Structures are given as C-alpha cells and as structure tokens.
C-alpha cells in the first residue's frame, strides 16, 4: 500500500482535473480506507445499538416505545434525508458535504454518549441520522472520483461491498464486546476518534469534488420527510397511546396527506426528486419495493432477536453479540454467492429462489417456532437470512442496470432510502407487536408471520415484474 497518496492529493486543488495523478490513485488504497471509515460507522450504528437495548433501558428507565425510538430515530432521519444528501452533494461537491456530514455525526455520537435521559438519547440519535444521510450518498461518488480507471474501480467496489457486509455482520459482536467491557455509552464514544481520523484523511487524501447544477426541490423533500416522520410516530406510539387516540389518528392523517401530496408533486413537478424516466421501466419501482420489504423483514428480525435473547433467555450483551454473529454472517455468505448465480442465470433467479426460501422458512417458524429448541429456531432464522443475502446484490444490480450512468446516483439513493424506510417500519412493527403481546411464546408466531409475509410479497413482485434475463 502506497504511503504517498496524502501529500499528492493535498495539492490536487491547484491542479487541473485532467492532470491529477490517476496512477497514484490506481496504486493506493488510502481513498478506499478513508471513505470506508465513515461508511463503516454508519453501518455499525444501524446494528450495533441492538445489543445494548436492555442496558440502555435499565440505565435511562426507558419504556419499550422509547427503545424503538432509539433504534428508529436514527433510521428515520437517515432514510428521510438520503435523497437530500445526494442532491446537496451534487450541488456543493461530494467532499464538502461528506465532511460536513461526518462532522455532524461525530458531534451527535458524543451527545449520544453523554445523554442524561431517554429523550436526550433519542434526540441525539435523530441528529446522528442527519449526519449519516449527508455523508453516505457522497461515499460512492468519492470512490469513483478517486479511482477513475474502470478496471481498478470495479475491484475497489468489490472490496467496498465486502467491507459493508462485514461491518453489518460484525455490528452485534462489536456492540457486545463494548457494552460488556466499557458500558453501553462506549458504542457511541467509539465513533468520535474514528470520525476525527476520517475527517483528517478526507482532507488529506481526497481531492475536492466538482459541483453540478442540481435543483434541490425543498417542497418535495419536506413533504416526504413529514409523511415519513408522521408514519413513524404513529407506528411506534400506536400501541402505547392507543390506535384510536387523537394523536395517532392525527399522525396517520398527516402521513396520508403528506405522502399523497408528495406523489402528486412528483408527478407534476418539472424537476422531481426521482427522475420520471426511471419509472418507465417497471423493474425500478418493483426492485425498490423489494428492497423495502427485505429490510422490513431483516431488520425487524434483528431487533426481535436482540430483545428475545436478552429478555426471554437472559443473555448478557457479550453473548447476545456472539449469538447474533452467525445470524448476520450468513448475509455476507449469501452476498458472495449471489454474484456467481447472477452471472450464470441472471438477476431474477437469486431474487426469486432466495426470497422464496426465506418466506417459507419464516412462515414455518411462525407456525411452529415457539415449540422448537432455540438451536433449531436460530438455524431456521439463519437460513432465511442466507436467502435474503443471495437476493440483495441481484436486486441492487437490477436497479443500477435500469438506471444506467445517467441516473446511477439518484437511483442508488432512492434504493437506499426505501431500504432504510423498510428497516424503520420493520422495527416499529416488531415493537408494536411486543407491546401488545408481551408474552414471547405468543409474540414470536405473529412477528415471524409478519416477516414471512413481507418476503412472500417480495416474491410476488419478482415473479410479476423482474424479467427472466434481467
């Protein structure tokens, strides 16, 4: 690994874009390492907090709905503002927005680590999501900028995908180690030194990014954020406050109005948030819906298992991380196998058969999981996750194939936003069931029934809209 990237790139601002040292970038892994630091932090914060939930609950006296907000507060602002982050990166330059988002994420992580109450922690988690939404869309753009050679870029993106999968898989394990040794606040403090190193490396190793004319369309973004926030409030607080209570009815009404207005505006506006050309191919909306359903099931299951292990089985944070590791690692194995299946049989086959297996297994667990020994129960859940792991890369490849170079950035942001919304709703749905049916033997069939139905709906979308040789 070359050590001369940083001083070379530091002078890039004064050099013409065409004269930048492509050879240095081709030889160096520093840009990949630099951008990966931020991405890994964002991915870890989606999963790492799950193993600390019981400790946070005891320390800050948070009720179940509050725990859901701790997880979903981050996902809410992350999902709601991803498209905003992509638009800002185009308008003001990817490196500028990336560094601003990273700085905000560091501050928010520090606030999470010193939060004196549940409400303070939830507020800091919301702020974390804003920071992540700013720097995440810029990550792939910065990598493409740093590695202009197509062959090198393909290899780097392969390494990038592996890093993402490993970070997601290791999240519960990392959380378990930190909580067991240093307490739950350490999972947030860890972001501070890593983030500072990431900022410094970005300044030294990533060249300033070009700016592009971009209509921000604040009205559409505001409607989308309002609708999603109102829906999240209704789903999380519906069980505690009562589904027929005035606040929940008001929130659901606001969500319906805001989402309907967003759709109408997107259909009529001259500069929609997501280009209308993408919807001319039915695979694009179908794949986005599949991504939503996949994350609803996968992240709902992660939240469910984290609480089940700690509350029903009395497992401590360290052993919870250990138990969750194989459930998460199979996603990576499935991801690696998926590319070979796609190359041979196209994107439809891994999506169809992977999700079909996941749906069948999840519904079987819903039917008889409460009577199974934990080992068999966990094995069934892991195999379901393996099927999802096979489906995800094929789904992503479908979206990017439809988008082409012209719409690649906004298509990727749209898919990521929909997947994060799926995660938010999946966690909220699991929380609502557990609040209504606190008995684990009765709650498990319902929750895995929801997960299985989500995967089954995804199978129907693949069957209907994803063509054989897509």
Beta strands, then each sheet from edge to edge (+ up, - down):
end
